Amino acid sequence: MADRITSPDQLKALAAKAKADIDLREGRKETQVTVHMGTCGIAAGAREIVAAFMAELAANGVTSTSLHQSGCAGLCEEEPMATVTTADGTLYRYGLLDKDKVRTIVVNHLVGGTPVEAYLIKT
């Protein structure tokens, strides 16, 4: 059962979190993260990857990145996977993701600007 809201400050905090979650998922920002959610991606854990990106982006104060979902990217053996698209249009496709890899991608690539070579899909 959810905690009860007992003060205006708690309600304001809840509203701020909801707004931040909506802002993350709407529109296009400087950088976009797209989690591939085809049947194979969902079966491999893509829902958890979306949740991990949401949590890590919020925890690291990343506001210049939006989070999106798409269908299958055609690389089922690499699921769950995500594509980072930078402002200049460069694509970085990450595969075989888990929560720890998402944390590393957010910290190193989305905050630090350095792609995580070890997790990139080589095509």
Secondary structure, DSSP 8 states (H G I E B T S, - for coil): ------SHHHHHHHHHHHHHHHHHHSS--SEEEEEE-SHHHHHHTHHHHHHHHHHHHHHTT--SEEEEEES--S-GGG-S-EEEE-TT--EEEE-S--HHHHHHIIIIIIIT----GGGB---
